Amino acid sequence: MSQSDTAVDQQPTPGAASARDAFDAAVAEHRDELLQYLRRRLRDGEAAADLAQETLTRMMHYRDAEDIEDRKSMLFRIANNLIFEHHRVRRRHHANHHVSLEDTMHLRAPEPPVEVTVDARQAIDRLLKRTLVELPPRCRLAFMLSRFDGLNYAQIAAQMDISVKMVEKHITKALVACRAAVGDRDF
């Protein structure tokens, strides 16, 4: 068989050529919509791009088929099948990384001795019931807004209608009182 005979055999028939043109137009028309759909479903741009490419590759098997009524539906059906396959593979992958409870028992952090826990609770109790109560009201409020409510100095200053420098002074005074009451412990 000569090269010219092979080239003639590979030329699509007029009906096949129009089916390919319709196929190519449908794929080009829905490619961006497919990618957006995959991104929404997977919430991972890289995986969505990979599955979009795989969808188009699998769709190429039907390029010469003339009896496909709705190429868009077929394209999205292939994409859905790939999404399910993708999730199935991920679940299987995660199952292989399962760690049994017996293996994790050795990883547990040792609990502190009872004496340390009791001492820490007493120190906290002393801070809350004595030291903080004995602070001047504005000093106590600034400290509580900082440590308990998590506000920064500028937010505290705005809420208390004082300067940031005054907030710093109040908190410094409260910290000095706390250290005096319980020492330099790390809670």
C-alpha positions in Angstrom: 0.0 0.0 0.0 1.4 3.4 -0.9 1.5 6.6 1.1 -1.2 8.1 -1.1 -3.5 5.2 -0.5 -3.1 5.6 3.3 -3.8 9.3 3.1 -6.9 8.7 1.1 -8.1 6.1 3.7 -7.7 8.6 6.6 -9.7 11.4 5.0 -13.1 11.6 6.6 -16.2 11.1 4.5 -18.3 14.3 3.9 -20.8 13.1 6.6 -18.0 12.4 9.1 -16.4 15.7 8.3 -19.6 17.5 9.2 -19.9 15.4 12.4 -16.3 16.3 13.4 -17.0 20.0 12.7 -20.2 19.9 14.9 -18.2 18.0 17.6 -15.3 20.5 17.5 -17.8 23.4 17.7 -19.7 21.9 20.7 -16.5 21.1 22.6 -15.1 24.6 22.0 -18.4 26.2 23.0 -18.7 24.3 26.3 -15.0 24.1 27.3 -15.0 27.2 29.6 -18.4 26.2 31.1 -17.1 22.7 31.8 -14.0 24.1 33.6 -16.1 26.4 35.7 -18.4 23.6 36.6 -15.5 21.4 37.7 -14.0 24.2 39.7 -17.2 24.6 41.6 -17.7 20.9 42.3 -14.1 20.2 43.2 -13.0 23.5 44.9 -9.5 22.8 43.5 -8.4 24.6 40.4 -5.6 22.2 39.6 -7.8 19.1 39.9 -10.5 20.8 37.9 -8.1 21.6 35.0 -6.8 18.0 35.1 -10.4 16.6 35.0 -11.4 19.0 32.3 -8.5 17.7 30.1 -9.4 14.1 30.9 -13.0 14.8 30.0 -12.0 16.3 26.6 -9.7 13.4 26.0 -12.4 10.8 26.7 -14.9 12.8 24.6 -12.5 12.5 21.6 -13.5 8.8 21.4 -16.8 10.0 20.1 -15.6 12.6 17.6 -16.7 10.7 14.5 -20.0 9.5 16.0 -22.9 11.0 14.0 -25.7 9.8 16.3 -24.9 11.9 19.4 -28.0 14.0 20.0 -26.6 16.3 22.8 -22.9 16.6 22.9 -23.1 19.0 25.9 -25.0 16.5 28.0 -22.5 13.8 27.1 -19.5 16.1 27.9 -21.0 16.8 31.4 -21.9 13.2 32.0 -18.3 12.2 31.4 -17.1 15.0 33.7 -19.5 13.8 36.4 -18.2 10.3 36.1 -14.7 11.6 36.4 -15.6 13.6 39.6 -17.0 10.5 41.2 -13.9 8.5 40.2 -11.7 11.4 41.6 -13.6 11.3 45.0 -13.5 7.5 45.1 -9.7 7.5 44.6 -9.2 10.2 47.2 -11.3 8.3 49.8 -9.3 5.1 49.0 -6.0 7.1 49.4 -7.1 8.5 52.8 -8.2 5.1 54.0 -4.7 3.8 53.3 -3.3 6.4 55.7 -5.5 5.4 58.6 -3.7 5.2 62.0 -5.1 2.8 64.5 -5.9 4.0 68.0 -3.4 1.6 69.6 -0.6 3.4 67.6 -1.7 6.8 68.9 -1.8 5.9 72.6 2.0 6.3 72.7 1.8 9.8 71.2 -0.3 11.2 74.0 1.3 13.9 76.0 1.9 13.1 79.7 -0.4 14.9 82.0 1.3 17.1 84.6 1.4 15.9 88.2 -1.7 16.7 90.3 0.3 19.1 92.4 1.2 21.2 89.4 -2.4 21.3 88.3 -3.6 22.3 91.8 -0.9 24.9 92.1 -1.8 26.5 88.8 -5.5 26.5 89.6 -4.8 28.2 93.0 -2.7 30.8 91.2 -5.4 31.5 88.7 -8.0 31.7 91.5 -5.8 34.2 93.4 -5.5 36.3 90.2 -9.2 36.4 89.5 -10.6 36.7 93.0 -8.0 39.0 94.6 -5.4 40.6 92.3 -7.7 41.7 89.5 -10.5 42.8 91.9 -8.0 45.0 93.8 -6.9 46.9 90.7 -8.4 50.3 90.0 -11.5 49.9 87.8 -10.1 51.5 84.6 -6.9 49.5 85.0 -8.9 46.3 85.5 -11.1 47.1 82.5 -8.2 47.7 80.2 -6.5 44.5 81.3 -9.7 42.4 80.8 -10.4 43.9 77.4 -6.9 43.0 76.4 -6.5 39.5 77.9 -10.1 38.2 78.0 -11.7 39.9 75.0 -8.6 39.9 72.8 -8.8 43.6 71.9 -5.6 45.4 70.8 -4.4 48.6 72.5 -6.0 50.9 69.8 -9.4 49.2 70.2 -9.2 49.4 74.0 -8.3 53.1 73.8 -11.2 53.8 71.5 -13.6 51.9 73.7 -12.4 53.5 76.9 -12.0 56.9 75.3 -8.4 57.2 76.5 -5.0 57.3 74.7 -3.1 54.2 73.6 -0.3 55.3 76.0 -2.7 55.3 78.9 -3.8 51.8 77.9 -0.2 50.7 77.9 0.2 52.1 81.4 -2.9 50.4 82.7 -1.9 47.0 81.3 1.6 47.3 82.6 0.3 48.1 86.1 -2.0 45.1 85.9 0.8 42.8 84.8 3.1 44.0 87.6 0.3 43.2 90.1 -0.3 39.8 88.6 3.4 38.9 88.7 3.6 40.1 92.3 0.7 37.8 93.2 1.7 34.6 91.4 5.3 35.0 90.3 6.6 34.4 86.8 4.5 31.3 86.0 3.6 30.3 82.5 -0.1 29.5 82.3 
